[in-house]
Amino acid sequence: MASTLAPPLPDREIATPKGGGNGRGFAPFGGGGGEPRGRPGRDDRRYYTGMMLGLGAVVMVFAAFTSAYVVRKGLSEDWLPTRIPPVLWINTVVLLASSVTLEKAKRALEDAGRFRRWWWLTTGLGVVFLAGQIVAWRQLAAAGVYIYSNPSSSFLYLLTGTHGVHLLGGVAALLYFALKSPSEPSGTHGKTPVGVTALYWHFMDGLWVYLFLLLLLWR
């Protein structure tokens, strides 16, 4: 029985989803029809929104600590004011200076040399601040003031220690960018990660000023 052969189909382009060949509307690594990779504006908002949510959680933690501090002081008969170690004054100046140098680094983002100098200086100031906190705790211990000595000293250790842990995270981020691809121009780090790191650092700076004034004026 003779069979009939179907005519060959005409050549035509294979349709691909808009934005690339993965069928999900975007092209990995910027492929697919010349579409630009990602949406920088949307990504920026996502990173900043994530950071703001994280900082909101930090605010809630320290707001709870502040409330407990005020209530405990008001209701306690065994509250003894704790003398603030003098090194904390120096630490405050150091941390304020680090915010200034960090802004200098941000403004020099396109200049690799200047960016790295200011960024490393900021990182160094952060390390100096953390070292100063350890010195302050040692001074308290040398004076016989420990975390369980009285409610006032307990809150001093709690507030400065919790802030120190959060600032340590900021120092880690600063070190990460300081060590990342040192041979590349600073602009390749990207404005968004640098900006998000700076936002976190400035917040920790302001939070420390608040805590310092609380411990100093509400002893």
Backbone as JSON Lines, residues from 0, in Angstrom:
{"i":0,"aa":"M","n":[0.88,-1.19,0.0],"ca":[0.0,0.0,0.0],"c":[0.9,1.22,0.0]}
{"i":1,"aa":"A","n":[0.61,2.08,-0.91],"ca":[1.45,3.28,-1.02],"c":[1.16,4.22,0.12]}
{"i":2,"aa":"S","n":[2.18,4.82,0.58],"ca":[2.02,5.79,1.68],"c":[2.26,7.18,1.16]}
{"i":3,"aa":"T","n":[1.57,8.11,1.76],"ca":[1.68,9.51,1.34],"c":[2.59,10.23,2.33]}
{"i":4,"aa":"L","n":[3.63,10.88,1.82],"ca":[4.54,11.63,2.68],"c":[4.03,13.05,2.84]}
{"i":5,"aa":"A","n":[3.99,13.49,4.13],"ca":[3.54,14.87,4.39],"c":[4.63,15.83,3.98]}
{"i":6,"aa":"P","n":[4.27,16.97,3.4],"ca":[5.29,17.95,3.0],"c":[6.02,18.49,4.22]}
{"i":7,"aa":"P","n":[7.3,18.77,4.09],"ca":[8.06,19.29,5.24],"c":[7.53,20.64,5.68]}
{"i":8,"aa":"L","n":[7.6,20.84,6.98],"ca":[7.15,22.13,7.52],"c":[8.14,23.22,7.14]}
{"i":9,"aa":"P","n":[7.65,24.41,6.88],"ca":[8.58,25.51,6.53],"c":[9.43,25.88,7.74]}
{"i":10,"aa":"D","n":[10.66,26.31,7.41],"ca":[11.55,26.76,8.49],"c":[10.96,27.99,9.15]}
{"i":11,"aa":"R","n":[11.03,28.0,10.48],"ca":[10.57,29.17,11.21],"c":[11.28,29.21,12.55]}
{"i":12,"aa":"E","n":[11.31,30.38,13.14],"ca":[11.99,30.56,14.41],"c":[11.18,29.91,15.52]}
{"i":13,"aa":"I","n":[11.87,29.36,16.48],"ca":[11.21,28.79,17.65],"c":[10.93,29.9,18.64]}
{"i":14,"aa":"A","n":[9.66,30.03,19.0],"ca":[9.29,31.1,19.92],"c":[9.79,30.8,21.31]}
{"i":15,"aa":"T","n":[10.3,31.79,21.93],"ca":[10.78,31.66,23.31],"c":[10.05,32.66,24.17]}
{"i":16,"aa":"P","n":[9.88,32.35,25.46],"ca":[9.2,33.3,26.34],"c":[9.95,34.6,26.41]}
{"i":17,"aa":"K","n":[9.22,35.66,26.61],"ca":[9.83,36.98,26.7],"c":[10.76,37.03,27.9]}
{"i":18,"aa":"G","n":[11.97,37.53,27.66],"ca":[12.92,37.69,28.73],"c":[13.85,36.51,28.88]}
{"i":19,"aa":"G","n":[13.79,35.48,28.0],"ca":[14.74,34.39,28.1],"c":[14.1,33.06,27.84]}
{"i":20,"aa":"G","n":[14.87,31.98,27.96],"ca":[14.41,30.66,27.59],"c":[14.03,29.8,28.76]}
{"i":21,"aa":"N","n":[13.89,30.36,29.96],"ca":[13.55,29.51,31.09],"c":[12.07,29.48,31.38]}
{"i":22,"aa":"G","n":[11.28,30.21,30.59],"ca":[9.83,30.14,30.73],"c":[9.28,30.83,31.95]}
{"i":23,"aa":"R","n":[10.08,31.66,32.63],"ca":[9.6,32.32,33.84],"c":[9.65,33.83,33.75]}
{"i":24,"aa":"G","n":[9.86,34.33,32.56],"ca":[9.77,35.77,32.38],"c":[11.04,36.53,32.68]}
{"i":25,"aa":"F","n":[12.17,35.83,32.98],"ca":[13.42,36.54,33.17],"c":[14.55,35.68,32.65]}
{"i":26,"aa":"A","n":[15.63,36.34,32.27],"ca":[16.77,35.62,31.69],"c":[17.92,35.62,32.67]}
{"i":27,"aa":"P","n":[18.38,34.44,33.09],"ca":[19.55,34.41,33.97],"c":[20.77,34.92,33.25]}
{"i":28,"aa":"F","n":[21.62,35.64,33.99],"ca":[22.85,36.18,33.45],"c":[22.61,37.13,32.28]}
{"i":29,"aa":"G","n":[21.42,37.73,32.25],"ca":[21.16,38.76,31.26],"c":[20.92,38.24,29.86]}
{"i":30,"aa":"G","n":[20.62,36.92,29.69],"ca":[20.42,36.38,28.35],"c":[19.01,36.57,27.87]}
{"i":31,"aa":"G","n":[18.77,36.15,26.58],"ca":[17.42,36.13,26.06],"c":[16.99,37.42,25.43]}
{"i":32,"aa":"G","n":[17.3,37.57,24.12],"ca":[16.74,38.69,23.38],"c":[17.28,40.04,23.77]}
{"i":33,"aa":"G","n":[18.43,40.06,24.46],"ca":[19.02,41.34,24.78],"c":[18.32,42.06,25.92]}
{"i":34,"aa":"E","n":[17.48,41.36,26.66],"ca":[16.81,42.01,27.78],"c":[17.82,42.31,28.86]}
{"i":35,"aa":"P","n":[17.74,43.48,29.5],"ca":[18.66,43.8,30.58],"c":[18.45,42.88,31.76]}
{"i":36,"aa":"R","n":[19.53,42.55,32.45],"ca":[19.45,41.62,33.56],"c":[18.83,42.3,34.78]}
{"i":37,"aa":"G","n":[17.72,41.71,35.27],"ca":[17.11,42.2,36.51],"c":[16.58,43.61,36.38]}
{"i":38,"aa":"R","n":[16.12,44.12,37.51],"ca":[15.66,45.49,37.58],"c":[16.33,46.13,38.77]}
{"i":39,"aa":"P","n":[17.41,46.9,38.54],"ca":[18.19,47.44,39.64],"c":[17.35,48.23,40.64]}
{"i":40,"aa":"G","n":[16.42,49.01,40.13],"ca":[15.6,49.8,41.05],"c":[14.81,48.93,42.01]}
{"i":41,"aa":"R","n":[14.2,47.88,41.46],"ca":[13.42,46.97,42.31],"c":[14.33,46.22,43.27]}
{"i":42,"aa":"D","n":[15.52,45.79,42.81],"ca":[16.45,45.1,43.68],"c":[16.92,46.0,44.81]}
{"i":43,"aa":"D","n":[17.19,47.27,44.48],"ca":[17.61,48.21,45.51],"c":[16.55,48.32,46.6]}
{"i":44,"aa":"R","n":[15.31,48.47,46.18],"ca":[14.23,48.6,47.17],"c":[14.12,47.34,48.01]}
{"i":45,"aa":"R","n":[14.34,46.19,47.38],"ca":[14.24,44.93,48.13],"c":[15.3,44.86,49.22]}
{"i":46,"aa":"Y","n":[16.54,45.22,48.88],"ca":[17.61,45.16,49.87],"c":[17.39,46.17,50.99]}
{"i":47,"aa":"Y","n":[16.98,47.38,50.61],"ca":[16.76,48.4,51.64],"c":[15.55,48.05,52.5]}
{"i":48,"aa":"T","n":[14.52,47.48,51.89],"ca":[13.35,47.07,52.66],"c":[13.72,45.97,53.66]}
{"i":49,"aa":"G","n":[14.52,45.01,53.21],"ca":[14.97,43.96,54.1],"c":[15.77,44.51,55.28]}
{"i":50,"aa":"M","n":[16.65,45.48,54.99],"ca":[17.43,46.08,56.06],"c":[16.54,46.85,57.03]}
{"i":51,"aa":"M","n":[15.56,47.57,56.51],"ca":[14.67,48.33,57.38],"c":[13.85,47.4,58.28]}
{"i":52,"aa":"L","n":[13.44,46.25,57.75],"ca":[12.73,45.29,58.58],"c":[13.64,44.75,59.69]}
{"i":53,"aa":"G","n":[14.89,44.48,59.35],"ca":[15.83,44.02,60.36],"c":[16.07,45.07,61.42]}
{"i":54,"aa":"L","n":[16.22,46.31,61.0],"ca":[16.44,47.38,61.98],"c":[15.2,47.61,62.84]}
{"i":55,"aa":"G","n":[14.02,47.38,62.25],"ca":[12.8,47.48,63.04],"c":[12.79,46.47,64.17]}
{"i":56,"aa":"A","n":[13.28,45.26,63.9],"ca":[13.37,44.25,64.94],"c":[14.35,44.67,66.03]}
{"i":57,"aa":"V","n":[15.47,45.29,65.63],"ca":[16.44,45.77,66.61],"c":[15.82,46.87,67.48]}
{"i":58,"aa":"V","n":[15.05,47.75,66.87],"ca":[14.37,48.8,67.63],"c":[13.44,48.21,68.68]}
{"i":59,"aa":"M","n":[12.71,47.18,68.3],"ca":[11.8,46.55,69.24],"c":[12.54,45.93,70.42]}
{"i":60,"aa":"V","n":[13.69,45.31,70.14],"ca":[14.48,44.7,71.21],"c":[14.95,45.76,72.21]}
{"i":61,"aa":"F","n":[15.51,46.84,71.69],"ca":[16.04,47.86,72.59],"c":[14.93,48.69,73.23]}
{"i":62,"aa":"A","n":[13.78,48.79,72.59],"ca":[12.64,49.44,73.23],"c":[12.18,48.62,74.44]}
{"i":63,"aa":"A","n":[12.19,47.3,74.29],"ca":[11.83,46.43,75.41],"c":[12.85,46.57,76.54]}
{"i":64,"aa":"F","n":[14.13,46.62,76.19],"ca":[15.17,46.8,77.2],"c":[15.0,48.13,77.93]}
{"i":65,"aa":"T","n":[14.68,49.18,77.16],"ca":[14.51,50.5,77.76],"c":[13.34,50.5,78.74]}
{"i":66,"aa":"S","n":[12.23,49.91,78.33],"ca":[11.06,49.84,79.21],"c":[11.4,49.09,80.5]}
{"i":67,"aa":"A","n":[12.09,47.95,80.35],"ca":[12.47,47.19,81.54],"c":[13.42,48.0,82.42]}
{"i":68,"aa":"Y","n":[14.32,48.73,81.8],"ca":[15.27,49.56,82.54],"c":[14.55,50.62,83.37]}
{"i":69,"aa":"V","n":[13.63,51.34,82.75],"ca":[12.91,52.41,83.44],"c":[12.04,51.85,84.55]}
{"i":70,"aa":"V","n":[11.3,50.78,84.27],"ca":[10.41,50.19,85.27],"c":[11.22,49.64,86.44]}
{"i":71,"aa":"R","n":[12.3,48.93,86.13],"ca":[13.13,48.33,87.2],"c":[13.73,49.4,88.08]}
{"i":72,"aa":"K","n":[14.17,50.5,87.5],"ca":[14.75,51.58,88.3],"c":[13.69,52.24,89.17]}
{"i":73,"aa":"G","n":[12.49,52.4,88.61],"ca":[11.43,53.07,89.36],"c":[10.89,52.26,90.52]}
{"i":74,"aa":"L","n":[10.91,50.93,90.38],"ca":[10.31,50.07,91.4],"c":[11.33,49.43,92.33]}
{"i":75,"aa":"S","n":[12.6,49.61,92.04],"ca":[13.63,48.9,92.8],"c":[14.13,49.74,93.96]}
{"i":76,"aa":"E","n":[14.3,49.08,95.11],"ca":[14.89,49.74,96.27],"c":[16.38,49.43,96.39]}
{"i":77,"aa":"D","n":[16.85,48.49,95.62],"ca":[18.27,48.11,95.68],"c":[19.06,48.65,94.49]}
{"i":78,"aa":"W","n":[18.47,49.64,93.81],"ca":[19.14,50.22,92.65],"c":[20.26,51.14,93.11]}
{"i":79,"aa":"L","n":[21.48,50.87,92.68],"ca":[22.63,51.71,92.98],"c":[23.22,52.23,91.68]}
{"i":80,"aa":"P","n":[23.31,53.55,91.51],"ca":[23.84,54.09,90.25],"c":[25.24,53.55,89.96]}
{"i":81,"aa":"T","n":[25.46,53.17,88.72],"ca":[26.77,52.65,88.3],"c":[27.54,53.75,87.58]}
{"i":82,"aa":"R","n":[28.75,53.96,88.01],"ca":[29.6,54.99,87.4],"c":[29.97,54.56,85.99]}
{"i":83,"aa":"I","n":[29.78,55.46,85.05],"ca":[30.11,55.18,83.65],"c":[31.62,55.21,83.47]}
{"i":84,"aa":"P","n":[32.23,54.16,82.95],"ca":[33.68,54.18,82.71],"c":[34.05,55.31,81.75]}
{"i":85,"aa":"P","n":[35.09,56.07,82.06],"ca":[35.48,57.21,81.2],"c":[35.75,56.81,79.75]}
{"i":86,"aa":"V","n":[36.19,55.57,79.52],"ca":[36.52,55.17,78.16],"c":[35.29,55.19,77.25]}
{"i":87,"aa":"L","n":[34.1,55.12,77.82],"ca":[32.89,55.16,76.99],"c":[32.71,56.52,76.32]}
{"i":88,"aa":"W","n":[33.24,57.58,76.93],"ca":[33.21,58.89,76.27],"c":[34.07,58.84,75.0]}
{"i":89,"aa":"I","n":[35.24,58.25,75.14],"ca":[36.13,58.13,73.97],"c":[35.47,57.26,72.91]}
{"i":90,"aa":"N","n":[34.85,56.17,73.35],"ca":[34.18,55.28,72.4],"c":[33.11,56.01,71.61]}
{"i":91,"aa":"T","n":[32.39,56.9,72.28],"ca":[31.32,57.65,71.61],"c":[31.91,58.53,70.5]}
{"i":92,"aa":"V","n":[33.0,59.2,70.8],"ca":[33.65,60.04,69.79],"c":[34.16,59.19,68.63]}
{"i":93,"aa":"V","n":[34.73,58.03,68.94],"ca":[35.25,57.14,67.91],"c":[34.13,56.69,66.98]}
{"i":94,"aa":"L","n":[32.99,56.32,67.54],"ca":[31.89,55.82,66.71],"c":[31.29,56.94,65.86]}
{"i":95,"aa":"L","n":[31.19,58.14,66.41],"ca":[30.71,59.27,65.62],"c":[31.67,59.56,64.47]}
{"i":96,"aa":"A","n":[32.96,59.48,64.74],"ca":[33.95,59.71,63.69],"c":[33.84,58.65,62.6]}
{"i":97,"aa":"S","n":[33.5,57.42,62.98],"ca":[33.39,56.35,61.98],"c":[32.24,56.61,61.01]}
{"i":98,"aa":"S","n":[31.18,57.25,61.47],"ca":[30.08,57.6,60.56],"c":[30.53,58.64,59.54]}
{"i":99,"aa":"V","n":[31.38,59.57,59.99],"ca":[31.9,60.59,59.07],"c":[32.79,59.94,58.01]}
{"i":100,"aa":"T","n":[33.68,59.06,58.43],"ca":[34.58,58.43,57.46],"c":[33.82,57.5,56.52]}
{"i":101,"aa":"L","n":[32.75,56.89,57.01],"ca":[31.96,56.04,56.13],"c":[31.27,56.85,55.04]}
{"i":102,"aa":"E","n":[30.78,58.03,55.39],"ca":[30.19,58.89,54.38],"c":[31.24,59.36,53.37]}
{"i":103,"aa":"K","n":[32.45,59.6,53.84],"ca":[33.54,59.95,52.92],"c":[33.78,58.81,51.94]}
{"i":104,"aa":"A","n":[33.73,57.57,52.45],"ca":[33.93,56.42,51.56],"c":[32.82,56.31,50.53]}
{"i":105,"aa":"K","n":[31.58,56.51,50.93],"ca":[30.46,56.44,50.0],"c":[30.6,57.46,48.88]}
{"i":106,"aa":"R","n":[31.04,58.65,49.22],"ca":[31.15,59.7,48.2],"c":[32.34,59.46,47.27]}
{"i":107,"aa":"A","n":[33.28,58.61,47.71],"ca":[34.44,58.3,46.87],"c":[34.33,56.93,46.24]}
{"i":108,"aa":"L","n":[33.11,56.45,46.06],"ca":[32.9,55.08,45.58],"c":[33.51,54.83,44.22]}
{"i":109,"aa":"E","n":[33.54,55.83,43.36],"ca":[34.08,55.64,42.01],"c":[35.59,55.79,41.97]}
{"i":110,"aa":"D","n":[36.18,56.21,43.06],"ca":[37.64,56.36,43.14],"c":[38.16,55.24,44.02]}
{"i":111,"aa":"A","n":[38.76,54.21,43.4],"ca":[39.13,53.0,44.13],"c":[40.04,53.28,45.31]}
{"i":112,"aa":"G","n":[41.06,54.09,45.09],"ca":[42.02,54.36,46.15],"c":[41.41,55.08,47.33]}
{"i":113,"aa":"R","n":[40.69,56.16,47.06],"ca":[40.07,56.93,48.14],"c":[39.01,56.11,48.86]}
{"i":114,"aa":"F","n":[38.23,55.37,48.09],"ca":[37.19,54.54,48.71],"c":[37.8,53.57,49.71]}
{"i":115,"aa":"R","n":[38.85,52.87,49.3],"ca":[39.44,51.88,50.19],"c":[40.05,52.55,51.42]}
{"i":116,"aa":"R","n":[40.69,53.67,51.27],"ca":[41.3,54.34,52.43],"c":[40.25,54.7,53.47]}
{"i":117,"aa":"W","n":[39.16,55.34,53.02],"ca":[38.12,55.74,53.96],"c":[37.39,54.52,54.53]}
{"i":118,"aa":"W","n":[37.2,53.51,53.69],"ca":[36.49,52.31,54.15],"c":[37.3,51.56,55.21]}
{"i":119,"aa":"W","n":[38.61,51.42,54.96],"ca":[39.47,50.77,55.94],"c":[39.55,51.57,57.23]}
{"i":120,"aa":"L","n":[39.57,52.89,57.11],"ca":[39.59,53.73,58.31],"c":[38.33,53.53,59.13]}
{"i":121,"aa":"T","n":[37.18,53.46,58.46],"ca":[35.93,53.19,59.16],"c":[35.97,51.84,59.86]}
{"i":122,"aa":"T","n":[36.47,50.83,59.17],"ca":[36.58,49.5,59.76],"c":[37.48,49.52,60.98]}
{"i":123,"aa":"G","n":[38.6,50.22,60.87],"ca":[39.52,50.32,62.01],"c":[38.87,51.01,63.2]}
{"i":124,"aa":"L","n":[38.11,52.06,62.95],"ca":[37.43,52.75,64.04],"c":[36.39,51.84,64.71]}
{"i":125,"aa":"G","n":[35.74,51.02,63.9],"ca":[34.79,50.07,64.48],"c":[35.48,49.07,65.41]}
{"i":126,"aa":"V","n":[36.64,48.59,64.98],"ca":[37.41,47.66,65.82],"c":[37.87,48.36,67.1]}
{"i":127,"aa":"V","n":[38.3,49.61,66.98],"ca":[38.72,50.38,68.16],"c":[37.56,50.54,69.13]}
{"i":128,"aa":"F","n":[36.36,50.78,68.62],"ca":[35.19,50.91,69.48],"c":[34.95,49.61,70.26]}
{"i":129,"aa":"L","n":[34.98,48.48,69.57],"ca":[34.75,47.2,70.24],"c":[35.83,46.93,71.28]}
{"i":130,"aa":"A","n":[37.07,47.27,70.95],"ca":[38.15,47.1,71.93],"c":[37.91,47.99,73.14]}
{"i":131,"aa":"G","n":[37.41,49.2,72.89],"ca":[37.11,50.12,73.99],"c":[36.01,49.59,74.9]}
{"i":132,"aa":"Q","n":[35.03,48.89,74.32],"ca":[33.98,48.3,75.14],"c":[34.55,47.22,76.07]}
{"i":133,"aa":"I","n":[35.46,46.44,75.55],"ca":[36.1,45.42,76.39],"c":[36.89,46.08,77.53]}
{"i":134,"aa":"V","n":[37.58,47.17,77.2],"ca":[38.31,47.92,78.23],"c":[37.34,48.43,79.3]}
{"i":135,"aa":"A","n":[36.17,48.93,78.87],"ca":[35.19,49.44,79.82],"c":[34.7,48.34,80.75]}
{"i":136,"aa":"W","n":[34.44,47.16,80.21],"ca":[33.98,46.04,81.06],"c":[35.09,45.62,82.03]}
{"i":137,"aa":"R","n":[36.32,45.66,81.59],"ca":[37.43,45.32,82.48],"c":[37.57,46.36,83.59]}
{"i":138,"aa":"Q","n":[37.36,47.62,83.26],"ca":[37.42,48.67,84.28],"c":[36.32,48.49,85.31]}
{"i":139,"aa":"L","n":[35.13,48.11,84.85],"ca":[34.04,47.85,85.8],"c":[34.39,46.68,86.71]}
{"i":140,"aa":"A","n":[34.91,45.61,86.13],"ca":[35.26,44.44,86.93],"c":[36.37,44.77,87.92]}
{"i":141,"aa":"A","n":[37.35,45.59,87.5],"ca":[38.44,45.97,88.4],"c":[37.93,46.8,89.58]}
{"i":142,"aa":"A","n":[36.83,47.52,89.36],"ca":[36.23,48.32,90.43],"c":[35.25,47.51,91.27]}
{"i":143,"aa":"G","n":[35.14,46.21,90.99],"ca":[34.23,45.36,91.74],"c":[32.78,45.44,91.3]}
{"i":144,"aa":"V","n":[32.55,45.95,90.08],"ca":[31.2,46.07,89.55],"c":[31.01,44.99,88.49]}
{"i":145,"aa":"Y","n":[30.16,44.02,88.81],"ca":[29.93,42.9,87.9],"c":[28.48,42.92,87.43]}
{"i":146,"aa":"I","n":[28.17,41.98,86.54],"ca":[26.83,41.99,85.96],"c":[25.75,41.75,87.02]}
{"i":147,"aa":"Y","n":[26.09,41.01,88.07],"ca":[25.09,40.72,89.11],"c":[25.27,41.56,90.36]}
{"i":148,"aa":"S","n":[26.1,42.61,90.29],"ca":[26.33,43.43,91.48],"c":[25.07,44.14,91.93]}
{"i":149,"aa":"N","n":[24.35,44.73,91.0],"ca":[23.09,45.4,91.29],"c":[22.33,45.58,89.99]}
{"i":150,"aa":"P","n":[21.05,45.93,90.05],"ca":[20.27,46.06,88.81],"c":[20.87,47.06,87.81]}
{"i":151,"aa":"S","n":[21.43,48.15,88.31],"ca":[22.0,49.15,87.41],"c":[23.16,48.59,86.6]}
{"i":152,"aa":"S","n":[24.07,47.88,87.27],"ca":[25.21,47.31,86.55],"c":[24.76,46.2,85.59]}
{"i":153,"aa":"S","n":[23.72,45.48,85.97],"ca":[23.2,44.43,85.08],"c":[22.75,45.02,83.76]}
{"i":154,"aa":"F","n":[22.01,46.14,83.83],"ca":[21.53,46.77,82.6],"c":[22.68,47.39,81.82]}
{"i":155,"aa":"L","n":[23.69,47.9,82.5],"ca":[24.82,48.49,81.79],"c":[25.52,47.42,80.94]}
{"i":156,"aa":"Y","n":[25.78,46.27,81.55],"ca":[26.4,45.17,80.8],"c":[25.47,44.68,79.68]}
{"i":157,"aa":"L","n":[24.19,44.57,79.99],"ca":[23.23,44.05,79.0],"c":[23.13,44.96,77.79]}
{"i":158,"aa":"L","n":[22.96,46.25,78.03],"ca":[22.76,47.19,76.92],"c":[24.03,47.35,76.08]}
{"i":159,"aa":"T","n":[25.16,47.54,76.75],"ca":[26.4,47.72,75.99],"c":[26.82,46.42,75.3]}
{"i":160,"aa":"G","n":[26.58,45.29,75.96],"ca":[26.94,44.01,75.34],"c":[26.09,43.68,74.12]}
{"i":161,"aa":"T","n":[24.78,43.91,74.23],"ca":[23.89,43.63,73.1],"c":[24.2,44.54,71.93]}
{"i":162,"aa":"H","n":[24.46,45.81,72.23],"ca":[24.84,46.73,71.15],"c":[26.17,46.3,70.53]}
{"i":163,"aa":"G","n":[27.11,45.85,71.36],"ca":[28.4,45.42,70.85],"c":[28.29,44.24,69.89]}
{"i":164,"aa":"V","n":[27.39,43.31,70.2],"ca":[27.18,42.16,69.31],"c":[26.65,42.62,67.96]}
{"i":165,"aa":"H","n":[25.69,43.54,67.99],"ca":[25.14,44.06,66.73],"c":[26.2,44.85,65.94]}
{"i":166,"aa":"L","n":[27.02,45.62,66.65],"ca":[28.05,46.38,65.96],"c":[29.12,45.45,65.38]}
{"i":167,"aa":"L","n":[29.36,44.33,66.04],"ca":[30.3,43.36,65.51],"c":[29.85,42.87,64.13]}
{"i":168,"aa":"G","n":[28.54,42.7,63.96],"ca":[28.02,42.34,62.64],"c":[28.33,43.41,61.61]}
{"i":169,"aa":"G","n":[28.23,44.68,62.02],"ca":[28.58,45.76,61.1],"c":[30.05,45.76,60.73]}
{"i":170,"aa":"V","n":[30.91,45.48,61.71],"ca":[32.35,45.4,61.43],"c":[32.64,44.25,60.46]}
{"i":171,"aa":"A","n":[31.94,43.13,60.63],"ca":[32.11,42.0,59.72],"c":[31.74,42.38,58.29]}
{"i":172,"aa":"A","n":[30.65,43.16,58.14],"ca":[30.25,43.6,56.8],"c":[31.28,44.56,56.21]}
{"i":173,"aa":"L","n":[31.81,45.46,57.03],"ca":[32.84,46.38,56.55],"c":[34.09,45.62,56.11]}
{"i":174,"aa":"L","n":[34.48,44.62,56.89],"ca":[35.64,43.82,56.53],"c":[35.41,43.05,55.23]}
{"i":175,"aa":"Y","n":[34.19,42.55,55.07],"ca":[33.87,41.8,53.85],"c":[34.1,42.65,52.62]}
{"i":176,"aa":"F","n":[33.6,43.87,52.63],"ca":[33.76,44.73,51.46],"c":[35.19,45.24,51.33]}
{"i":177,"aa":"A","n":[35.87,45.39,52.46],"ca":[37.26,45.85,52.4],"c":[38.16,44.8,51.77]}
{"i":178,"aa":"L","n":[37.84,43.53,51.98],"ca":[38.68,42.44,51.48],"c":[38.2,41.87,50.16]}
{"i":179,"aa":"K","n":[37.01,42.24,49.72],"ca":[36.44,41.67,48.51],"c":[37.1,42.25,47.27]}
{"i":180,"aa":"S","n":[37.73,41.39,46.48],"ca":[38.35,41.77,45.21],"c":[39.14,43.07,45.32]}
{"i":181,"aa":"P","n":[40.2,43.09,46.13],"ca":[40.94,44.34,46.31],"c":[41.58,44.88,45.05]}
{"i":182,"aa":"S","n":[41.74,44.04,44.01],"ca":[42.37,44.51,42.78],"c":[41.38,45.18,41.83]}
{"i":183,"aa":"E","n":[40.08,45.06,42.13],"ca":[39.08,45.64,41.25],"c":[38.76,47.06,41.66]}
{"i":184,"aa":"P","n":[38.26,47.88,40.73],"ca":[37.84,49.23,41.08],"c":[36.74,49.18,42.13]}
{"i":185,"aa":"S","n":[36.73,50.17,43.0],"ca":[35.76,50.16,44.08],"c":[34.33,50.22,43.58]}
{"i":186,"aa":"G","n":[34.12,50.82,42.4],"ca":[32.77,50.93,41.89],"c":[32.12,49.6,41.61]}
{"i":187,"aa":"T","n":[32.94,48.53,41.41],"ca":[32.37,47.23,41.13],"c":[31.71,46.62,42.35]}
{"i":188,"aa":"H","n":[31.96,47.15,43.52],"ca":[31.28,46.64,44.72],"c":[29.79,46.92,44.63]}
{"i":189,"aa":"G","n":[29.42,48.0,43.98],"ca":[28.02,48.33,43.84],"c":[27.56,49.31,44.91]}
{"i":190,"aa":"K","n":[26.76,50.28,44.48],"ca":[26.28,51.29,45.42],"c":[25.29,50.71,46.43]}
{"i":191,"aa":"T","n":[24.5,49.74,45.99],"ca":[23.46,49.23,46.88],"c":[24.02,48.51,48.1]}
{"i":192,"aa":"P","n":[24.93,47.53,47.97],"ca":[25.45,46.89,49.17],"c":[26.21,47.84,50.08]}
{"i":193,"aa":"V","n":[26.94,48.77,49.47],"ca":[27.65,49.76,50.28],"c":[26.65,50.65,51.01]}
{"i":194,"aa":"G","n":[25.59,51.06,50.31],"ca":[24.58,51.92,50.93],"c":[23.83,51.21,52.05]}
{"i":195,"aa":"V","n":[23.52,49.93,51.85],"ca":[22.81,49.17,52.89],"c":[23.71,48.99,54.11]}
{"i":196,"aa":"T","n":[24.99,48.7,53.89],"ca":[25.93,48.57,55.0],"c":[26.05,49.89,55.75]}
{"i":197,"aa":"A","n":[26.12,51.0,55.01],"ca":[26.22,52.32,55.66],"c":[24.96,52.62,56.47]}
{"i":198,"aa":"L","n":[23.8,52.24,55.96],"ca":[22.56,52.47,56.7],"c":[22.6,51.74,58.04]}
{"i":199,"aa":"Y","n":[23.03,50.5,58.02],"ca":[23.13,49.72,59.26],"c":[24.12,50.36,60.22]}
{"i":200,"aa":"W","n":[25.25,50.8,59.7],"ca":[26.29,51.37,60.56],"c":[25.82,52.68,61.2]}
{"i":201,"aa":"H","n":[25.21,53.54,60.42],"ca":[24.72,54.81,60.97],"c":[23.64,54.56,62.03]}
{"i":202,"aa":"F","n":[22.82,53.55,61.8],"ca":[21.8,53.21,62.79],"c":[22.44,52.77,64.09]}
{"i":203,"aa":"M","n":[23.46,51.92,64.01],"ca":[24.16,51.48,65.22],"c":[24.84,52.65,65.92]}
{"i":204,"aa":"D","n":[25.31,53.6,65.15],"ca":[25.91,54.81,65.72],"c":[24.87,55.59,66.52]}
{"i":205,"aa":"G","n":[23.73,55.85,65.89],"ca":[22.67,56.57,66.59],"c":[22.15,55.82,67.8]}
{"i":206,"aa":"L","n":[22.04,54.5,67.68],"ca":[21.57,53.68,68.8],"c":[22.53,53.78,69.97]}
{"i":207,"aa":"W","n":[23.83,53.79,69.69],"ca":[24.79,53.91,70.78],"c":[24.67,55.25,71.5]}
{"i":208,"aa":"V","n":[24.51,56.32,70.75],"ca":[24.35,57.65,71.37],"c":[23.13,57.63,72.3]}
{"i":209,"aa":"Y","n":[22.04,57.03,71.85],"ca":[20.84,56.92,72.68],"c":[21.11,56.13,73.96]}
{"i":210,"aa":"L","n":[21.77,54.98,73.82],"ca":[22.05,54.15,74.99],"c":[23.01,54.85,75.96]}
{"i":211,"aa":"F","n":[23.99,55.51,75.41],"ca":[24.96,56.21,76.26],"c":[24.29,57.3,77.08]}
{"i":212,"aa":"L","n":[23.42,58.07,76.43],"ca":[22.71,59.12,77.15],"c":[21.76,58.53,78.19]}
{"i":213,"aa":"L","n":[21.12,57.41,77.86],"ca":[20.24,56.75,78.81],"c":[21.0,56.31,80.06]}
{"i":214,"aa":"L","n":[22.15,55.68,79.85],"ca":[22.95,55.2,80.98],"c":[23.59,56.35,81.76]}
{"i":215,"aa":"L","n":[23.86,57.43,81.08],"ca":[24.52,58.56,81.72],"c":[23.54,59.43,82.51]}
{"i":216,"aa":"L","n":[22.39,59.71,81.92],"ca":[21.45,60.65,82.52],"c":[20.38,59.99,83.37]}
{"i":217,"aa":"W","n":[20.17,58.68,83.22],"ca":[19.1,58.0,83.94],"c":[19.68,56.9,84.82]}
{"i":218,"aa":"R","n":[20.73,57.26,85.59],"ca":[21.39,56.28,86.44],"c":[20.61,56.08,87.74]}
